[in-house]
Amino acid sequence: MIIKFLIAILCLIILPELLGLLILKFWDKQKNNILLGLILGYIIEFSIAQLITVPMIFLEMSYQTLLILYTAILVGLSVLSIILNAKRFKDMFWDIIDILLGLPKILTAICLILIVFQMYMYVGTNTHIDDDDAFYVGTATTTIETNTLYKYSATTGGLEGEHNIPRYRLGPFPIYYAIVSSWINIHPAIVAHVILPIIFIILVYSIYALLGHELFNKDLKNSIIFVLLFCFLNLFGNYSIRTTFTFLLFRIWQGKAVLCNIIIPLIFYMFLSEEKKQDELITKITLFLIVLAGVFTTTMGVVFPSIIIGVLGLLYVFYNKSIKNIFGHFLCCLPAICYGILYFIL
């Protein structure tokens, strides 16, 4: 168990952090932001998974080939990140210490207790199971056991079934369960219901913290209050099974929940950063990857991120009285457009 725990930390925290630092290396005003680095690391993981998994599904290649190729790419990028960022690790460490010392202790403690409580409800007594588990967890398990990619139905084991539907093949998020399961040698059901919820809750509240930091001009106290407000909204947000809050605290491991709780808020954060003229080119590149990652989580990622980017892009144009960024925002939506066209072709 100790070995598996250490491998999980390596694969689910250290690896994505190193990947995220690859982007932050070129983002001057955010270069030491480890929260943003962790988030962007997962965005890179999802983006790469989307780019290589979808073709391999249609080419009927084996899961082991995907696993080896995907792992090799991530390890290679991580080594590159270590080489490029080696001189900055010391500065990042001291920046973290400065931020921790500046946080309001009582408010931060309350906030952390509430977040840990939400994690505990996944791990402890409130494991939620619904009909989607038959597909999400079943597909991951079938992938590992048969060494195939969307070849057999997760419910019947036959060659015909829901796995042939284009919307599932173009947004193959359950494959990520299988990959994580293979990395740490734990069953996909445990990965989906215990491990990934903890990680994704950390990502969600990290995004809230970053949003608060930008909205309140880097005021740490107001940023923590902002996160605390969202803690209470999430805890008391189960007034419908369709709310973002419900998706966060009942089934964050599902792709559509990742889309509404991680991808979409992150798009808002990118526009806030861009509006403040913070390295506009790298924010657009990041936005492109976010859209690509959104498609990986679910084919609904073809529609919603593009609509939000379109609306925010128009607001950005009117606010700044300049149309120079319209084309850049359009390019950011290209992954969604391409997979949307592919969906109708198939």
C-alpha positions in Angstrom: 0.0 0.0 0.0 2.8 2.4 0.8 4.5 1.7 -2.6 1.2 2.2 -4.4 0.6 5.5 -2.5 4.1 6.8 -3.5 3.5 5.8 -7.1 0.1 7.5 -7.0 1.8 10.7 -5.7 4.4 10.5 -8.5 1.8 9.9 -11.2 -1.0 12.1 -10.1 0.8 15.0 -8.5 4.4 15.3 -9.5 4.0 14.2 -13.1 1.2 16.7 -14.0 3.0 19.4 -12.0 6.1 19.0 -14.2 4.0 19.0 -17.3 2.3 22.2 -16.2 5.6 23.9 -15.6 6.4 23.4 -19.3 3.7 26.0 -20.1 4.5 28.2 -17.1 8.1 28.4 -18.3 6.9 30.7 -21.0 4.2 32.5 -18.9 6.2 35.2 -17.2 3.6 36.5 -14.7 2.6 33.0 -13.6 5.9 31.1 -13.9 6.0 30.1 -10.2 2.3 29.3 -9.7 2.2 25.7 -8.7 -1.6 25.5 -8.5 -1.9 26.6 -12.1 0.9 24.3 -13.0 -0.9 21.3 -11.5 -4.1 22.2 -13.4 -2.4 22.7 -16.7 -0.5 19.4 -16.2 -3.9 17.6 -16.3 -5.0 19.7 -19.3 -1.8 18.5 -21.1 -2.5 14.9 -20.1 -6.1 15.1 -21.4 -5.0 16.8 -24.6 -2.4 14.3 -25.4 -4.7 11.4 -24.5 -7.3 12.8 -26.9 -4.8 13.2 -29.8 -3.5 9.7 -29.6 -6.5 7.7 -28.3 -9.1 8.6 -30.9 -7.0 7.5 -33.9 -5.9 4.4 -32.1 -9.5 3.4 -31.4 -10.5 3.6 -35.1 -7.3 1.8 -36.1 -8.2 -0.9 -33.6 -4.8 -0.8 -31.9 -4.2 -2.5 -28.5 -4.5 -0.8 -25.2 -1.0 -1.8 -24.2 0.4 0.1 -27.3 -1.6 3.2 -26.2 -0.4 2.9 -22.6 3.3 2.6 -23.6 3.1 5.4 -26.1 1.2 7.7 -23.8 3.4 7.0 -20.8 6.6 7.5 -22.9 5.3 10.9 -24.2 4.5 12.2 -20.7 7.8 11.0 -19.2 9.7 12.6 -22.0 7.9 15.9 -21.5 8.5 15.7 -17.8 12.2 15.2 -18.3 12.2 18.1 -20.6 10.4 20.2 -18.0 13.0 19.3 -15.4 15.8 20.4 -17.7 14.1 23.7 -18.6 13.0 24.5 -15.1 15.9 23.2 -13.0 17.1 26.7 -12.0 13.6 27.8 -11.0 12.7 25.2 -8.4 14.4 27.1 -5.6 12.5 30.3 -6.5 9.2 28.4 -6.6 9.9 27.0 -3.2 10.4 30.4 -1.6 7.4 31.8 -3.4 5.3 29.1 -1.9 6.6 29.8 1.6 5.8 33.5 1.1 2.2 32.8 0.0 1.6 30.3 2.9 2.9 32.8 5.5 0.6 35.5 4.0 -2.6 33.4 4.2 -5.2 34.2 6.9 -4.7 31.3 9.2 -8.3 30.8 10.6 -10.1 31.3 7.3 -7.6 29.0 5.5 -8.0 26.3 8.2 -11.8 26.4 7.9 -11.6 26.3 4.1 -9.2 23.3 4.1 -11.5 21.5 6.6 -14.5 21.9 4.3 -12.6 20.7 1.3 -11.1 17.7 3.1 -14.7 16.9 4.4 -15.9 16.8 0.7 -13.1 14.5 -0.2 -13.9 12.2 2.8 -17.5 11.9 1.6 -16.2 10.3 -1.6 -13.8 8.0 0.2 -16.0 7.3 3.2 -19.7 7.0 3.4 -21.2 8.8 0.4 -20.0 6.8 -2.6 -22.5 7.6 -5.4 -23.3 4.9 -8.0 -25.5 5.5 -11.0 -26.2 4.1 -14.4 -23.2 5.8 -16.0 -20.9 3.6 -13.9 -21.9 0.7 -16.1 -20.3 2.5 -19.0 -17.5 4.5 -17.5 -16.0 2.0 -15.1 -17.1 -0.9 -17.3 -15.3 0.5 -20.3 -12.1 1.0 -18.3 -12.2 -2.5 -16.9 -13.0 -4.0 -20.3 -10.2 -2.0 -21.9 -7.6 -3.5 -19.5 -9.0 -7.0 -19.4 -9.3 -7.4 -23.2 -6.3 -5.2 -24.2 -8.5 -3.4 -26.7 -9.9 0.0 -27.3 -13.7 0.3 -27.5 -13.9 -3.1 -29.3 -16.2 -4.9 -26.9 -19.4 -3.7 -25.1 -18.8 -3.0 -21.4 -22.3 -4.2 -20.6 -22.7 -7.3 -22.8 -19.1 -8.2 -23.9 -20.4 -8.3 -27.5 -18.9 -6.6 -30.6 -22.2 -4.6 -31.0 -23.2 -2.1 -28.5 -23.0 1.4 -27.1 -19.2 1.5 -27.5 -19.6 2.0 -31.2 -21.5 5.2 -30.8 -19.4 8.1 -32.2 -20.0 10.4 -29.2 -18.3 7.8 -26.9 -15.4 7.1 -29.2 -14.6 10.8 -29.8 -14.6 11.6 -26.1 -12.9 8.5 -24.6 -12.5 9.7 -21.0 -12.9 6.2 -19.5 -9.6 5.3 -21.1 -8.0 7.7 -18.6 -9.3 5.5 -15.7 -7.7 2.5 -17.4 -4.3 4.3 -17.7 -4.3 5.5 -14.1 -5.4 2.0 -13.0 -2.4 0.5 -14.9 0.0 3.1 -13.5 -0.8 2.5 -9.9 -2.1 -1.1 -10.2 -5.5 -0.5 -8.6 -8.8 -1.5 -10.0 -10.6 1.1 -12.2 -13.6 1.2 -9.9 -11.4 2.4 -7.0 -9.6 4.8 -9.3 -12.9 6.3 -10.4 -14.7 6.4 -7.1 -11.9 7.2 -4.7 -8.6 8.4 -6.2 -9.7 10.6 -9.1 -12.4 12.4 -7.0 -9.8 13.5 -4.5 -7.5 14.8 -7.3 -10.3 16.5 -9.2 -11.7 18.2 -6.1 -8.2 19.6 -5.5 -8.2 20.9 -9.1 -11.6 22.5 -8.8 -10.8 24.4 -5.7 -7.4 25.4 -7.1 -9.2 27.0 -10.0 -11.6 28.8 -7.6 -8.5 30.1 -5.7 -6.9 31.3 -8.9 -10.2 33.0 -10.0 -10.4 34.7 -6.6 -6.8 35.8 -6.8 -7.4 37.5 -10.2 -10.8 39.0 -9.3 -9.6 40.5 -6.1 -6.2 41.8 -7.4 -4.1 39.1 -5.6 -5.6 39.9 -2.2 -5.1 36.5 -0.3 -7.8 37.1 2.3 -10.5 37.9 -0.2 -9.3 35.0 -2.4 -9.8 32.6 0.6 -13.2 34.0 1.3 -14.1 33.5 -2.3 -13.1 29.8 -2.1 -15.0 29.5 1.2 -18.1 30.9 -0.4 -17.9 28.2 -3.1 -17.4 25.5 -0.5 -20.7 26.4 1.1 -22.5 26.8 -2.3 -21.2 23.3 -3.2 -22.2 21.7 0.1 -25.8 23.1 -0.2 -26.1 22.9 -4.0 -28.0 19.6 -4.3 -31.3 21.2 -5.1 -31.3 19.4 -8.5 -29.4 16.5 -9.9 -28.3 18.7 -12.8 -26.4 21.4 -10.9 -22.7 21.9 -11.2 -22.5 21.5 -7.4 -24.2 18.1 -7.6 -21.9 16.9 -10.3 -18.9 18.0 -8.2 -19.9 16.2 -5.0 -21.6 13.1 -6.4 -19.8 12.2 -9.6 -16.8 14.3 -10.4 -15.0 11.3 -11.9 -17.4 11.4 -14.9 -16.2 13.3 -18.0 -19.2 15.7 -18.1 -18.6 16.6 -14.5 -15.0 17.4 -15.3 -16.2 19.6 -18.1 -18.5 21.8 -16.0 -16.3 21.9 -12.9 -12.8 22.2 -14.3 -12.8 23.0 -18.1 -15.4 25.7 -18.1 -14.2 27.7 -15.0 -10.7 27.4 -16.4 -11.8 29.1 -19.6 -13.1 32.0 -17.5 -9.7 32.2 -15.8 -7.9 32.3 -19.1 -10.0 35.3 -20.2 -9.3 37.1 -17.0 -5.6 36.6 -17.5 -5.8 37.7 -21.1 -7.9 40.8 -20.2 -5.1 41.8 -17.8 -2.6 41.5 -20.7 -0.8 38.6 -19.0 1.2 36.9 -21.8 -1.6 36.8 -24.4 0.0 34.4 -26.8 0.6 31.7 -24.1 -2.9 32.2 -22.7 -4.3 31.5 -26.2 -2.1 28.4 -26.6 -3.3 27.2 -23.2 -7.0 27.9 -24.2 -6.5 25.8 -27.3 -5.3 22.9 -25.1 -8.2 23.4 -22.7 -10.7 23.1 -25.5 -8.9 19.9 -26.7 -9.0 18.5 -23.2 -12.7 19.4 -22.9 -13.5 17.2 -26.0 -11.6 14.3 -24.3 -13.8 14.5 -21.2 -17.0 14.3 -23.2 -18.3 15.2 -26.7 -20.3 17.9 -25.0 -16.9 19.6 -24.9 -17.4 20.2 -28.6 -20.2 22.6 -28.0 -20.1 24.3 -24.6 -16.5 25.6 -24.5 -16.8 27.0 -28.0 -20.0 28.8 -27.1 -18.4 30.3 -23.9 -15.3 31.3 -25.8 -17.4 32.9 -28.5 -19.5 34.9 -26.0 -16.4 35.9 -23.8 -14.5 36.7 -27.0 -17.2 39.2 -28.2 -17.3 40.8 -24.7 -13.5 41.1 -24.9 -13.8 42.8 -28.2 -16.4 45.3 -27.0 -14.6 46.0 -23.8 -11.2 46.6 -25.4 -12.8 48.1 -28.6 -10.5 46.0 -30.7 -11.2 43.1 -33.0 -7.6 41.8 -33.3 -8.2 38.9 -30.9 -11.3 37.5 -32.7 -9.2 35.3 -35.0 -7.1 34.1 -32.1 -10.2 33.0 -30.2 -11.5 31.3 -33.3 -8.3 29.3 -33.6 -8.7 28.2 -29.9 -12.0 26.6 -30.9 -10.5 24.6 -33.8 -10.2 21.3 -31.8 -13.9 21.4 -31.0 -14.8 22.3 -34.6 -12.7 19.5 -36.0 -14.1 16.8 -33.7 -17.6 18.2 -34.3 -17.2 17.8 -38.0 -15.8 14.3 -37.5 -18.8 13.4 -35.3 -21.2 14.2 -38.2 -19.1 12.3 -40.7 -19.1 9.2 -38.6 
